[in-house]
Amino acid sequence: MGAKLNTVVAIMKDKDLFDLTDKITIITGGGSGIGRRTALAFAEYGAKSIIADIDPKAASLVASEIHAKGGKAIPHRVDVTQPGEVQGMVNVAVDSFGRIDILFNNAGISLRGPAESFSIEDWNQVIAINLTGMFVCAQTVGKVMIKQRGGKIINTASVSAELGHPGNVAYAAAKHGVVGMTRVMAVEWAKYGVSVNCIGPGVIKTPLTAKALEDPKKYQELVGKVPMGRLGEPEDLIGAVIFLASQASSYMTGQTIYIEGGRMSD
C-alpha cells in the first residue's frame, strides 16, 4: 500500500512539473501565429499573460479569446525596437501582477532577397526587430527576474540559425545571433535563478510565412526537404514551449530545441 501511495505521489509531482497556474507571462508577437497559439496554451495551463504586439487590435483579439475561456490576459501595444516601449510593457506586467515569471520573446519579421542585392534598409529592419528587439526585451525583463531571483526566458530562434537558406541572409544572421545571445545570458544569469533557452522552429505555417508558401511549387519543395513529410503548425511548438516555461526544464539553460520535422538531420 505504501509503495503504491508513493508511486501516486510521484506521478502527481511529475504532472505538476508542467503546471503554470498563476505564472505571469509576457508574449511578444502575441497577436498572431506562434505567439497567439502560445498565449492560448499558456492560458490553458493556468498562466496570466501580457499579450504584446505591434498591432493592438490583434493583441486585443487574442486577449478576448483567453477571456472567453475564463483566463486572464492584458493586451498591450509594443514596438520592440523602442526601448522605452519595451520598458512600458514590462511596467504594465509588474504593476498589474507584481512580477514576471516567463518571457516568450517571439516578435519577428521576415524580409527575403539575394545577399548581393539585399538593401541595407531591409537588413537594418530585420536586425532591429529580430535581434536587437529580442535583446532589449530579454534585457529589460531580465533585470526584473534578476531582482526577484528567478524566471524563464524563451527566445524564438529558427533552423535558419544553422542552415543556409537562400534569400534569408538577414534573417539567418539575426537568428544565429539570438542563439549566441541566449547562451551568454544563460551563463551570466544562472546564478540569479534565471534560465534562458531557445526554440528553433522549422518552416511553420503562420502569417509570417504565408507569402513564401503561396507558390505551390515552392511549397512542395519545402515539404520535400522535411523527413516527416509536412510543414509545421503553431501547435507543433507548444510542447517545447510549455516544457521550457515550466519547472520541467529546471536543470536546463542556454539550449536551443529545434522543432523542424527532422530537417536538420537529413
Secondary structure, DSSP 8 states (H G I E B T S, - for coil): -HHHHHHHHHHHHHHHTT--TT-EEEEETTTSHHHHHHHHHHHHTT-EEEEEES-HHHHHHHHHHHHHTT-EEEEEE--TT-HHHHHHHHHHHHHHHS---EEEE-------B-GGG--HHHHHHHHIIIIIHHHHHHHHHHHHHHHHT-EEEEEE--GGGTS--TTBHHHHHHHHHHHHHHHHHHHHHGGGTEEEEEEEE-SB-STTTTTTT-SHHHHHHHHHT-TTSS-B-GGGGHHHHHHHHSGGGTT--S-EEEESTTGGG-
